[in-house]
């Protein structure tokens, strides 16, 4: 139920972010493995479908694990 950003911060991992609403692109992070649950308004539908990056401030994971290039 948490955003990726919330999970990272709870684990003590620093991450870049600004708006926490998925509109500015500051938190864009490359996806290495897994399926993100895109909840942003920054990436196009095509970019979301490619699953190459995710806005961690507002998005989650659809897969059990999600490997990111932090």
C-alpha positions, 0 to 999 in steps of 0.5 A: 500500500506504500509508494516506492518512495515511502518504502525507500525512505522507511528503509533509510534509503535516500532518493531524489524527489520533489513534488510527490505527485508524479508530475515533475519527473525529478524522481524518475528511476530506471526499472531493472526488473519487475512490473511497476504500478505507474500512478504518475502523470509525467510518463506517456502511456507508451513510456509506462507500457515499456516499464523502463522507468518509474516515478517512485514518488507516487507509484508502486509495484504490481510484481512481488519484487521490483528492482530499481537502478538507485 
